[in-house]
Amino acid sequence: MAQPQGFEWVKRKNGDVVITHLGKLATVLRGRRAAKFLDDVSGGDDQALMARVTGNYKRGNEKMGRRRRGR
C-alpha cells in the first residue's frame, strides 16, 4: 500500500489546525482535537497521521465497490 502524500498543516493564531491535501482544504481541527494532533504530529509520520485524521486514505477497494453498485 502506498504511503499518503500531499498533506500540509498550518496552526492558526487561535489554536485551530488547518489540514490541506494537494492544496485543497481537507479539515479544520479545533480545541482538544487540535491539541492532540499537535502532540501527535511531533512524534513522527505526519503524512499518515493527517490521512487518518481527515479520513482521506486508500483501502484498495474503491474501484471494485463502485463497479458492483450498478449490478
Backbone as ProteinMPNN parsed JSONL, in Angstrom:
{"seq_chain_A": "MAQPQGFEWVKRKNGDVVITHLGKLATVLRGRRAAKFLDDVSGGDDQALMARVTGNYKRGNEKMGRRRRGR", "coords_chain_A": {"N_chain_A": [[0.849, -1.179, 0.0], [0.556, 2.209, -0.812], [2.21, 5.025, 0.612], [0.619, 7.788, 2.246], [0.529, 11.029, 0.721], [1.086, 14.556, 0.113], [-0.2, 16.054, 2.046], [-0.564, 18.923, 4.118], [-0.167, 21.074, 6.957], [-1.295, 23.826, 8.994], [-0.959, 25.895, 11.789], [-3.216, 28.035, 13.265], [-3.489, 31.364, 14.728], [-5.47, 31.331, 16.684], [-5.393, 28.759, 17.63], [-6.555, 26.762, 16.131], [-6.134, 24.075, 13.772], [-5.393, 23.782, 10.447], [-5.795, 21.525, 7.895], [-4.64, 20.618, 4.765], [-4.994, 18.985, 1.58], [-3.197, 18.342, -1.184], [-3.361, 21.059, -1.788], [-6.031, 21.701, -1.341], [-8.638, 22.364, 0.985], [-8.927, 20.079, 3.604], [-9.691, 19.497, 6.267], [-10.579, 21.148, 9.382], [-9.237, 21.355, 12.507], [-10.228, 21.778, 15.859], [-9.935, 22.948, 19.247], [-9.705, 20.336, 21.608], [-9.131, 18.272, 19.785], [-7.369, 19.538, 18.017], [-5.239, 20.141, 19.742], [-4.434, 17.536, 20.501], [-3.684, 16.563, 17.995], [-1.463, 18.237, 17.445], [0.286, 17.375, 19.445], [0.655, 14.703, 18.644], [1.715, 14.944, 16.052], [4.309, 15.753, 16.35], [5.578, 13.45, 16.896], [6.329, 11.845, 14.69], [5.549, 10.196, 11.761], [3.94, 12.272, 9.989], [2.383, 12.48, 7.641], [0.853, 10.097, 7.41], [-0.593, 10.332, 9.766], [-2.124, 12.678, 9.278], [-3.636, 11.762, 7.117], [-5.159, 9.816, 8.383], [-6.58, 11.35, 10.276], [-8.117, 13.029, 8.634], [-9.569, 11.201, 7.225], [-8.925, 10.59, 4.693], [-7.711, 8.308, 3.127], [-6.51, 5.474, 1.313], [-8.004, 2.284, 0.847], [-7.885, 0.297, -0.935], [-10.07, -0.87, -2.168], [-11.822, 0.768, -3.527], [-12.42, 1.109, -6.335], [-13.45, -1.387, -7.06], [-15.795, -1.608, -5.508], [-17.312, 0.464, -6.551], [-17.858, -0.46, -9.128], [-19.485, -2.656, -8.608], [-21.843, -1.638, -7.52], [-23.629, -0.867, -9.551], [-24.701, -3.178, -10.523]], "CA_chain_A": [[0.0, 0.0, 0.0], [1.337, 3.44, -0.94], [2.161, 5.953, 1.742], [-0.092, 9.033, 1.944], [1.366, 12.17, 0.368], [0.396, 15.764, -0.302], [-0.858, 16.729, 3.163], [0.141, 20.008, 4.818], [-0.979, 21.649, 8.021], [-0.928, 25.146, 9.494], [-1.602, 26.247, 13.051], [-3.67, 29.423, 13.292], [-3.258, 32.082, 15.982], [-6.485, 30.976, 17.677], [-5.194, 27.383, 18.049], [-7.092, 25.822, 15.145], [-5.181, 23.475, 12.842], [-5.983, 23.62, 9.125], [-5.106, 20.484, 7.133], [-4.973, 20.628, 3.345], [-4.478, 17.864, 0.799], [-2.93, 18.791, -2.545], [-3.776, 22.449, -1.908], [-7.451, 21.896, -1.056], [-8.995, 22.183, 2.39], [-9.382, 18.736, 3.964], [-10.415, 19.615, 7.531], [-10.098, 22.108, 10.377], [-9.322, 20.785, 13.849], [-10.362, 22.805, 16.894], [-9.992, 22.516, 20.633], [-8.947, 19.156, 22.044], [-8.627, 17.534, 18.621], [-6.204, 20.27, 17.506], [-4.153, 19.956, 20.708], [-3.97, 16.157, 20.379], [-2.985, 16.462, 16.72], [-0.161, 18.883, 17.578], [1.123, 16.479, 20.24], [0.963, 13.505, 17.868], [2.483, 15.234, 14.836], [5.715, 15.886, 16.706], [6.098, 12.11, 17.123], [6.896, 11.117, 13.557], [4.978, 10.122, 10.411], [2.824, 13.214, 9.958], [1.516, 12.255, 6.474], [-0.1, 9.042, 7.773], [-1.461, 10.885, 10.799], [-3.08, 13.581, 8.645], [-4.557, 10.944, 6.324], [-6.081, 9.174, 9.316], [-7.431, 12.376, 10.882], [-9.057, 13.545, 7.643], [-10.317, 10.113, 6.617], [-8.554, 10.576, 3.283], [-6.691, 7.317, 2.854], [-6.999, 4.42, 0.422], [-8.091, 0.946, 1.409], [-7.636, -0.627, -2.018], [-11.28, -1.472, -2.716], [-12.73, 1.805, -4.01], [-12.867, 0.869, -7.711], [-14.246, -2.6, -7.1], [-17.1, -1.305, -4.941], [-18.022, 1.339, -7.472], [-18.342, -1.291, -10.236], [-20.511, -3.593, -8.149], [-23.072, -0.945, -7.182], [-24.514, -0.782, -10.696], [-25.23, -4.509, -10.903]], "C_chain_A": [[0.891, 1.238, 0.0], [1.163, 4.324, 0.29], [1.397, 7.204, 1.336], [0.891, 10.165, 1.648], [0.491, 13.372, 0.075], [-0.324, 16.509, 0.809], [0.047, 17.815, 3.73], [-0.77, 20.529, 5.916], [-0.403, 22.975, 8.465], [-1.675, 25.372, 10.798], [-1.956, 27.731, 13.009], [-3.399, 30.047, 14.658], [-4.231, 31.666, 17.076], [-6.388, 29.519, 18.139], [-5.761, 26.338, 17.108], [-5.959, 25.292, 14.269], [-5.912, 23.223, 11.534], [-5.139, 22.599, 8.372], [-5.601, 20.548, 5.692], [-4.377, 19.39, 2.687], [-4.404, 18.318, -0.657], [-3.496, 20.188, -2.782], [-5.23, 22.729, -1.613], [-7.724, 21.601, 0.413], [-9.522, 20.781, 2.639], [-10.198, 18.791, 5.245], [-9.805, 20.721, 8.378], [-10.312, 21.466, 11.74], [-9.354, 21.913, 14.86], [-10.308, 22.163, 18.27], [-9.102, 21.33, 20.949], [-8.366, 18.376, 20.871], [-7.386, 18.208, 18.041], [-5.005, 20.067, 18.433], [-3.576, 18.543, 20.611], [-3.194, 15.967, 19.076], [-1.581, 17.065, 16.83], [0.796, 18.047, 18.421], [1.579, 15.28, 19.413], [1.859, 13.777, 16.671], [3.97, 15.39, 15.148], [6.375, 14.522, 16.873], [6.643, 11.398, 15.899], [6.154, 11.276, 12.253], [3.736, 10.998, 10.298], [1.893, 13.001, 8.773], [0.456, 11.197, 6.788], [-1.081, 9.544, 8.829], [-2.515, 11.801, 10.19], [-4.082, 12.817, 7.783], [-5.593, 10.297, 7.226], [-7.061, 10.175, 9.907], [-8.49, 12.865, 9.901], [-9.933, 12.464, 7.035], [-9.993, 9.946, 5.15], [-7.401, 9.592, 3.07], [-7.319, 6.152, 2.097], [-6.998, 3.084, 1.153], [-7.884, -0.115, 0.336], [-8.885, -1.202, -2.662], [-12.252, -0.456, -3.307], [-13.28, 1.497, -5.398], [-13.781, -0.349, -7.784], [-15.664, -2.343, -6.574], [-17.936, -0.448, -5.86], [-18.596, 0.535, -8.638], [-19.499, -2.162, -9.801], [-21.837, -2.911, -7.838], [-24.088, -0.954, -8.312], [-25.16, -2.114, -11.068], [-26.443, -4.884, -10.13]], "O_chain_A": [[1.874, 1.298, 0.739], [0.102, 4.355, 0.914], [1.51, 7.644, 0.192], [1.959, 10.244, 2.256], [-0.705, 13.23, -0.182], [-0.996, 17.504, 0.541], [1.264, 17.649, 3.812], [-1.993, 20.437, 5.818], [0.795, 23.23, 8.339], [-2.867, 25.082, 10.905], [-1.099, 28.575, 12.748], [-3.115, 29.341, 15.626], [-3.875, 31.646, 18.254], [-7.203, 29.077, 18.949], [-5.481, 25.149, 17.264], [-4.955, 25.972, 14.053], [-6.932, 22.534, 11.51], [-3.929, 22.769, 8.222], [-6.803, 20.534, 5.428], [-3.394, 18.822, 3.164], [-5.42, 18.636, -1.277], [-4.045, 20.469, -3.848], [-5.641, 23.89, -1.631], [-7.12, 20.707, 1.005], [-10.454, 20.337, 1.968], [-11.278, 18.203, 5.318], [-8.684, 21.171, 8.138], [-11.428, 21.08, 12.087], [-8.608, 22.885, 14.745], [-10.601, 20.978, 18.428], [-7.918, 21.307, 20.613], [-7.243, 17.877, 20.948], [-6.451, 17.526, 17.62], [-3.887, 19.846, 17.967], [-2.357, 18.371, 20.635], [-2.166, 15.29, 19.056], [-0.614, 16.466, 16.358], [1.994, 18.014, 18.141], [2.743, 14.886, 19.47], [2.678, 12.933, 16.308], [4.804, 15.174, 14.269], [7.598, 14.438, 16.982], [7.368, 10.415, 16.054], [6.124, 12.369, 11.688], [2.615, 10.525, 10.488], [0.707, 13.313, 8.88], [-0.717, 11.385, 6.465], [-2.267, 9.215, 8.786], [-3.688, 11.709, 10.55], [-5.254, 13.187, 7.725], [-6.772, 10.235, 6.878], [-8.25, 9.88, 10.026], [-9.636, 13.093, 10.289], [-10.938, 12.772, 6.394], [-10.701, 9.239, 4.433], [-6.258, 9.998, 2.858], [-8.513, 5.882, 2.229], [-6.117, 2.795, 1.963], [-7.724, -1.294, 0.652], [-8.772, -1.961, -3.625], [-13.406, -0.797, -3.563], [-14.485, 1.611, -5.619], [-14.782, -0.332, -8.5], [-16.631, -2.828, -7.16], [-19.152, -0.623, -5.936], [-19.706, 0.816, -9.09], [-20.423, -2.38, -10.585], [-22.877, -3.568, -7.893], [-25.29, -1.04, -8.059], [-26.093, -2.138, -11.871], [-26.997, -5.964, -10.335]]}, "name": "protein", "num_of_chains": 1, "seq": "MAQPQGFEWVKRKNGDVVITHLGKLATVLRGRRAAKFLDDVSGGDDQALMARVTGNYKRGNEKMGRRRRGR"}
